[in-house]
Amino acid sequence: MLFEHHDVFATPADDTPIWRYLDLPRFASMIMRGSVFFVRSDFLGDPFEGAIPQSVLEQVDDFVATDGTPIHRAVIVNLIRGVKGFRERMLVSCWYMDETESAGVWQIYGNGSGVAVKSSVGRLKDSLQTEYRFMIGAINYVDYKTATLPLGNLFWPFVHKRHEFEHEREVRVVIANFPRPVEGDTGSEIADETFTIPGVVSGLEIKADLETMIDDVVVAPDAPDWYLDVVQRLLDGFGVERQARRSELAAVPLWDIDEGQLGTDGQQSPQVGSGGGP
């Protein structure tokens, strides 16, 4: 495990439950390849991923260095351009943080008939098998028209998102594909092979111990019966000893009952009759 504590990343406690919602092909890929896919942040679909809030740009004339001297506008412009380019070098795995599953997230990320893998922050830390250092942090949701954030580290924009995405309750795992120091480098252009992880196109697969990572496997509430069977066969076929189950959102409410079916606490009795025995 190469988990790295970092001041920018607010890492939840190890026992914090987290979920990864996947369609069936992505779930199958995870199980068959024994890996977690880290996508480049510029492929996440949010044009504001890694962006600097508008309010920060409006305060550019107020920026000063630690010694109190003003920071030239050109420095700020170069910083913003650097953050935009850095989007290609941030590799991210996104998880939903909550005790229970979410009906809304099922619809958005499971396409209505997906699979949810439940883990925890600690399980995820321990399961990733990589030579690359990674950080874990909960996302801060802010109003990008009014919010400010520090500019002293390139990671800050990548742990903030617009408040319209607050329903995601995201915890993200991040691997930063930094360039390696090269002797005689002028800094004018960085060749791909000089990066820590060369050849990254859309993302990177990281091997994972699925027995360690996976706590529970849940199938979407509206998925057909055969879907649950396929998911279980995948788990069994690749040695992941977990019993897939249907979402609790698929439970059917009790309407047509009589008094004899109720226990003393108002819940349905395990049997109907006067003897109390089996």
C-alpha positions, 0 to 999 in steps of 0.5 A: 500500500502506498497511501499518502497523507496530504494536507489538501486531501481530507481523508475520511476515517478508515471505517467510512462506507463507500460505494462504486456504482457501475454498469454491468460491463464495467463491473465485469471488467473490474472482476475479470481483471482484478483491478480498479480503473483510474480515469484521467480527470479531463475524461470525467465529463465535468468541464469545470473539473480542476477549474479555478472559481470565477471569484478567485480570478476576479481577485487577481489584483489582490494576490500577494506572496508570503512576503507581502509583495504583489504577485504579477498577473502573468504568474497567475495566468501561467498558474491557471494554464498549468492547472488546465494542463494538469487535468491530463495528469490527474488519475481519479477513481470516484466513490460515493460516501454513505452508509446506505445505497442511493436511489438517485445514484442508481439512476445516474451511475448504474443506468437503472440496472447496474451493480454497486460495490460496497467497500470502505476507505480502509478496505480500499487503501489496503486493497490497491496494489500499486507502485504509485503513491495515491491520496484519498479525499472527500470533495468540497462542494462550493458555489463557483461564482463566489467561493475562494480556494487556496492557490498554493498547491495544484491539488486544491482545484481537484478536491472542489466541485460545483455545489450542483454536484453535491448529491454525488457525496464523492470521495476520490482516490487520486494518483498524480502523474508527475513528470520525473526530474530529467537532467538538463531539462529546460522546462519548455516541453515535457516528453511523455516518457519523462512522466512517472507513468508514461503512455496514459491515454484515457486512464490507468488500471490499478490491480486490487485485491478484490477480497479485501476491497469488496464488502458487499455486491448489490444489484440494482432494484429494477434489474431483471432476475437473470442479472443477479445470476450473471453477477453471481457467476462472475464473482464465483468464476473469478474467485471473489467469495461474496454473495450478490444481493438485490437492492433493498430498494426492491423491497415490496411494502405490505398492504393486504394484511390482517391483525394476525400477521402483526407482532406486538411491536407492529411488525409482521409476525413470523407465523400466524396462529395462536399456539406460538410454536412452529 
